[in-house]
Structures are given as C-alpha cells and as structure tokens.
C-alpha cells in the first residue's frame, strides 16, 4: 500500500453536506474520485497512443471477419 500524504482541499459545501449526511468518509470519497479520474485519463492516453493499431485491427476484422466465424 502506498504511503498516505496529507492534502488540503476546498470542496463545494453542498457536496460536503451530502457526504456527511450519507455518513461517508470524505477522504476516501476524494481519493476514489481522484483514482477514477486518473484511470480515465490513462485510458484516453492509451487509446490515443494505440488508435492506429486499433483502426488497423478493425479494418482487418471488417475485411476478413473474426477467426471464430463459422465455429458456432
């Protein structure tokens, strides 16, 4: 597990009130939201970096079909 680092953040008051009302842990919610956003950015970057290969693969499948076609 990575070491924890103390951070200071400013949040929308309505959001903080809802977090408290739902008895959620604000640090856990914030950490998960940040981790989710990092994953989204990494997925976008990977997709962009591999766009040409993905398009080439799609073209091959379009032209020749899947290897499993006809096995059912």
N, C-alpha and C positions, 0 to 999 in steps of 0.2 A: 504494500500500500504506500502511495506517495505521501510525503510529509505534508502536513497542513500548514497553510500560511494565512495569517490574519489579514483581512482586507476590510476596507471601509467602503460602503456603497450607499447611494441615495436611491430610494425606491418610491414609487407612487403610493401615496397614503392609502388609497382605496385598495390597492393590491395587498399592502401590509395588513390592513384590517381584515381582509378576506383570509389571508394566510393564518392570522391569529384565530379568527372565528372557526376555521376548519381544523384548528389545533395541529397545523403543520409546522415543520421546522424551517424557518426562513433560510438559514444557511444551507440546509440540504436541498431545498427547492431551488435556490440560486445556483448551487453547484451543479445540480442535474440540468438546469436550463442552459448553463454555460457549456457543459459537456455535450449536450444535444446539439447546440449551435456549432460547436467545433466539428462534430461528426458531419453535420450538413455541409459545412464549408469544405471539409476534406473530400466528401463525396462529389461535390461540384468540381473541385480541382481535379480529382481523379477522372471524372467523366470528360472534362475538357482536355486533359492530357492524353486521353485514350480515344477521343472522338473519331479520329481517322480509322483506327483499328476496329472500333465498334461499327462504323459505317461500312467498312470493307466486309466484315463478318455478315452484316445484314444483307449486303448485296449478294454474297455467295449463297446464303440461305434462300434468298429470293430466286436466284437463278437455278440452283441445284436441289433445293429442298433440304430438309433435315435428314441426317443419316438414318433416323428411325422411321422415316416414312415407309409405309408398306409392311411394317412388322406387326401391326395390330390386326 
